[in-house]
Amino acid sequence: MKILVLNGSPKKKSDTFRLTEAFLRGMNKRQRQEVRVVNVIEKKIAPCRGCFGCWKRMDGHCVIKDDQNEILDLYRASDVIIWSFPLYCYAMPSHLKAVLDRTIPLVKMAMRQEADGSVRHEALADFSRMHTLVICGCGFPDWEGNFEGLRKMCEVCFDGPDMVCVPETPLMNVPQAAVVADPLLAKFEAAGEEYAASLTLSPETVAALETPMISKEEYIRNVNG
Ligand SMILES: Cc1cc2nc3c(=O)[nH]c(=O)nc-3n(C[C@H](O)[C@H](O)[C@H](O)COP(=O)(O)O)c2cc1C
């Protein structure tokens, strides 16, 4: 399988990417996958100009000449897209959002109405084989509402992706927290194996991956201390 990982953390030592790496290890366990990781922060991706030049050309590319067209080519050729990023202000980091905005060359201006009444643009090509997985880390402990906006956006933009939203991810790079971080990495590895076999994650697996490593109270105490 061709897997494109869009790493949206701007950091060299990303908390979230540690989880994604463990997931990829799991995906590679039974069969070697063709994995391409794009560190988005290293790419030159301008914000969308809103010119709709792509819809005039309809060739699946953006009129801006920067690194986005290379990403669009990789995107179209992939079976699985993994969006791996930290939560920034209840959403994805702006440099990654620029990549998402500039995927509109992959759809047409033409609209269609879904059975549920929602309206979408028609895809430029058949993307039905493609699977999307979102792995998002964040600095807050678990609380209802932290991931709500992101979840809604991903649900509509990626057409109901598999999604794993992990609280307390700064613990992934705290050596003293290895006792709770390592078991989570092992769970991510097992989840990667599950995903490679079924191209989806069971609700039980997602719940296990999203379970906080330590209690909200202990986490806040440690942060404030
Ligand atoms: C600009 C900025 C905005 C952030 N916004 C949130 C937020 O809305 N909610 C949250 O829980 N954490 C937030 N965080 C914390 C990061 O999500 C957290 O530190 C994460 O572990 C970083 O992951 P990374 O190492 O993969 O980049 C924010 C961090 C930064 C720098």
Ligand as a Chemical Component Dictionary entry (heavy atoms), coordinates in Angstrom:
data_LIG
# 
_chem_comp.id                   LIG 
_chem_comp.type                 NON-POLYMER 
_chem_comp.pdbx_formal_charge   0 
_chem_comp.three_letter_code    LIG 
# 
loop_
_chem_comp_atom.comp_id 
_chem_comp_atom.atom_id 
_chem_comp_atom.alt_atom_id 
_chem_comp_atom.type_symbol 
_chem_comp_atom.charge 
_chem_comp_atom.model_Cartn_x 
_chem_comp_atom.model_Cartn_y 
_chem_comp_atom.model_Cartn_z 
_chem_comp_atom.pdbx_ordinal 
LIG C1  C1  C 0 0.293  27.740 18.926 1  
LIG C2  C2  C 0 -0.130 26.572 19.764 2  
LIG C3  C3  C 0 -1.487 26.334 19.960 3  
LIG C4  C4  C 0 -1.898 25.239 20.735 4  
LIG N1  N1  N 0 -3.240 25.021 20.920 5  
LIG C5  C5  C 0 -3.654 23.956 21.659 6  
LIG C6  C6  C 0 -5.050 23.705 21.843 7  
LIG O1  O1  O 0 -5.911 24.385 21.343 8  
LIG N2  N2  N 0 -5.394 22.647 22.620 9  
LIG C7  C7  C 0 -4.470 21.842 23.205 10 
LIG O2  O2  O 0 -4.851 20.912 23.908 11 
LIG N3  N3  N 0 -3.133 22.033 23.000 12 
LIG C8  C8  C 0 -2.710 23.069 22.249 13 
LIG N4  N4  N 0 -1.362 23.277 22.034 14 
LIG C9  C9  C 0 -0.368 22.306 22.584 15 
LIG C10 C10 C 0 0.122  21.293 21.543 16 
LIG O3  O3  O 0 -0.956 20.683 20.862 17 
LIG C11 C11 C 0 0.964  20.233 22.269 18 
LIG O4  O4  O 0 2.097  20.839 22.853 19 
LIG C12 C12 C 0 1.394  19.068 21.396 20 
LIG O5  O5  O 0 1.863  18.018 22.221 21 
LIG C13 C13 C 0 2.520  19.435 20.432 22 
LIG O6  O6  O 0 2.702  18.341 19.555 23 
LIG P1  P1  P 0 3.950  18.161 18.597 24 
LIG O7  O7  O 0 5.165  17.963 19.485 25 
LIG O8  O8  O 0 3.609  16.954 17.810 26 
LIG O9  O9  O 0 4.079  19.393 17.758 27 
LIG C14 C14 C 0 -0.928 24.365 21.290 28 
LIG C15 C15 C 0 0.446  24.609 21.068 29 
LIG C16 C16 C 0 0.846  25.703 20.316 30 
LIG C17 C17 C 0 2.317  25.937 20.081 31 
# 
loop_
_chem_comp_bond.comp_id 
_chem_comp_bond.atom_id_1 
_chem_comp_bond.atom_id_2 
_chem_comp_bond.value_order 
_chem_comp_bond.pdbx_ordinal 
LIG C1  C2  SING 1  
LIG C2  C3  SING 2  
LIG C2  C16 DOUB 3  
LIG C3  C4  DOUB 4  
LIG C4  N1  SING 5  
LIG C4  C14 SING 6  
LIG N1  C5  DOUB 7  
LIG C5  C6  SING 8  
LIG C5  C8  SING 9  
LIG C6  O1  DOUB 10 
LIG C6  N2  SING 11 
LIG N2  C7  SING 12 
LIG C7  O2  DOUB 13 
LIG C7  N3  SING 14 
LIG N3  C8  DOUB 15 
LIG C8  N4  SING 16 
LIG N4  C9  SING 17 
LIG N4  C14 SING 18 
LIG C9  C10 SING 19 
LIG C10 O3  SING 20 
LIG C10 C11 SING 21 
LIG C11 O4  SING 22 
LIG C11 C12 SING 23 
LIG C12 O5  SING 24 
LIG C12 C13 SING 25 
LIG C13 O6  SING 26 
LIG O6  P1  SING 27 
LIG P1  O7  DOUB 28 
LIG P1  O8  SING 29 
LIG P1  O9  SING 30 
LIG C14 C15 DOUB 31 
LIG C15 C16 SING 32 
LIG C16 C17 SING 33 
# 
